[in-house]
Amino acid sequence: MRRRSELLTGWGRTGPSRATVARPRTADELALLLREAARPGGHGLIARGLGRSYGDAAQCAGGLVADCAELEPGHRLDTASGTVTASAGTSLDRLTRYLVPRGYFVPVTPGTRHVTVGGAVGADIHGKNHHVDSSFGAHVRSLTLVTPDGTAHRIGPDRDAELFWATVGGMGLTGVVTEAAFAVLPIETSRMRVDTDRTPDLDAALALMDESDDRYRYTVCWIDLLARGRALGRGVLTRAHHATRDELPPAARRAPLRFAPGAVAGVPRHVPPRLLNPLTVRAFNAAYHARAPRVRRDEIQDMAGFFHPLDALRDWNRVYGPRGLVQYQFMVPFGEEGTLRRIAERLAERRAASFLAVLKRFGRGTPAPLSFPGPGWTLALDLPAGLPGLAALLTGLDELVLDAGGRIYLAKDSRAAAPAVHAMYPGLERWRRVRDRVDPDRVLVSDLSRRLGL
């Protein structure tokens, strides 16, 4: 199998480390890699998909990284059971291009289609529908998992449930997923019926989401983290359902399931290091908020534009310049809206230049001990990695989140301290007991797991 030494980062382009990257094509080749990593003197192995974790979750300094993008490619749809079985290296982009024309959609999608099925399991991804449909793991019926001894295990919620739930959200540290079977959602069209409201401040956004979210399958609110005073957290709230064929304009009804998304532009390799600063981001945020309709109902939008607007811009992470970006995502339980406001106030006071700040409302979680979502509010924001004082700012936010009984998302993290993360995830010891059962020698390691002492 192909292998070479590579310097790897996450999507944030921070914290590079060098590893030997191998590209197994079969489960047997993967088992050989795992046994190689387990030899005395080895530095471990971690699986990697399309590199969309923002931090260091798919890096293994000095060790092996199994690039699973070419791992036994394939997917098959079972219309009788409403499930699809896909190799771990299958991207959600490829899968949606296959499913949508056949009248189905993935049960959960994050803000990009360019993640793999294996990554969706390992990070237990969530989307705009968490308040209704929970996270990706809630829809998985079975997994094939290769553990460090080279054995392939077929597991699921009803078959070695402990190992299954330790793998869901387990950041690739219990084994390498090679295949997953999960439920898919029947749809009539590739369009969305969208309602939009422009909200004047954070409190108005929270109130409107709390009052109306349960009437929509998908909701998300962009908020302005540079606005201060009475405009603190002003936003644009969008809520949607999958459009039915009868709801489409007559011309669109002729091909209701047409789905052909594509990137329309790319970001140059070299971007000025201070392109994103408080002045430019404030201007962008003000213009975006002002252009949004105060109230708009039943707008028909393309699926790709609603779920994955940034996928239209290739390599958009380059906008943050050569030093990269840090994404910070946290959740706090319902009842801790005051904490959410204090965090927004701190970011506004600090003039933290984020034009990508999204607020969502979470519903029920899964039994997975390291899964991130749970009932409450979540805010995700991108910040330039070179922002002065960023480390101290985010450490202070960690303290607020922890005091509120919340947590940060491991798939986005690149800088948190181990004690804080351990306290945020009370199920960590339970997860460790399962991990130690299948990987007692700690063959599966990542830069993230070393940094956080998982």
Secondary structure as GFF3:
##gff-version 3
##sequence-region A 1 454
A	DSSP	beta_strand	3	8	.	.	.	ID=ss1
A	DSSP	beta_strand	17	22	.	.	.	ID=ss2
A	DSSP	alpha_helix	27	37	.	.	.	ID=ss3
A	DSSP	beta_strand	45	48	.	.	.	ID=ss4
A	DSSP	beta_strand	64	67	.	.	.	ID=ss5
A	DSSP	three_ten_helix	68	70	.	.	.	ID=ss6
A	DSSP	beta_strand	75	78	.	.	.	ID=ss7
A	DSSP	beta_strand	83	87	.	.	.	ID=ss8
A	DSSP	alpha_helix	92	99	.	.	.	ID=ss9
A	DSSP	three_ten_helix	100	102	.	.	.	ID=ss10
A	DSSP	beta_strand	104	105	.	.	.	ID=ss11
A	DSSP	alpha_helix	117	122	.	.	.	ID=ss12
A	DSSP	alpha_helix	130	133	.	.	.	ID=ss13
A	DSSP	three_ten_helix	136	139	.	.	.	ID=ss14
A	DSSP	beta_strand	140	146	.	.	.	ID=ss15
A	DSSP	beta_strand	152	155	.	.	.	ID=ss16
A	DSSP	alpha_helix	161	167	.	.	.	ID=ss17
A	DSSP	beta_strand	176	183	.	.	.	ID=ss18
A	DSSP	beta_strand	185	186	.	.	.	ID=ss19
A	DSSP	beta_strand	191	199	.	.	.	ID=ss20
A	DSSP	alpha_helix	202	212	.	.	.	ID=ss21
A	DSSP	three_ten_helix	213	215	.	.	.	ID=ss22
A	DSSP	beta_strand	218	223	.	.	.	ID=ss23
A	DSSP	three_ten_helix	229	231	.	.	.	ID=ss24
A	DSSP	beta_strand	235	242	.	.	.	ID=ss25
A	DSSP	three_ten_helix	245	247	.	.	.	ID=ss26
A	DSSP	three_ten_helix	250	254	.	.	.	ID=ss27
A	DSSP	beta_strand	265	266	.	.	.	ID=ss28
A	DSSP	alpha_helix	278	291	.	.	.	ID=ss29
A	DSSP	beta_strand	295	302	.	.	.	ID=ss30
A	DSSP	alpha_helix	303	307	.	.	.	ID=ss31
A	DSSP	three_ten_helix	309	312	.	.	.	ID=ss32
A	DSSP	beta_strand	313	314	.	.	.	ID=ss33
A	DSSP	three_ten_helix	316	320	.	.	.	ID=ss34
A	DSSP	beta_strand	325	333	.	.	.	ID=ss35
A	DSSP	alpha_helix	337	349	.	.	.	ID=ss36
A	DSSP	beta_strand	357	362	.	.	.	ID=ss37
A	DSSP	beta_strand	376	384	.	.	.	ID=ss38
A	DSSP	alpha_helix	390	403	.	.	.	ID=ss39
A	DSSP	beta_strand	407	408	.	.	.	ID=ss40
A	DSSP	alpha_helix	418	424	.	.	.	ID=ss41
A	DSSP	alpha_helix	428	438	.	.	.	ID=ss42
A	DSSP	alpha_helix	447	452	.	.	.	ID=ss43
###
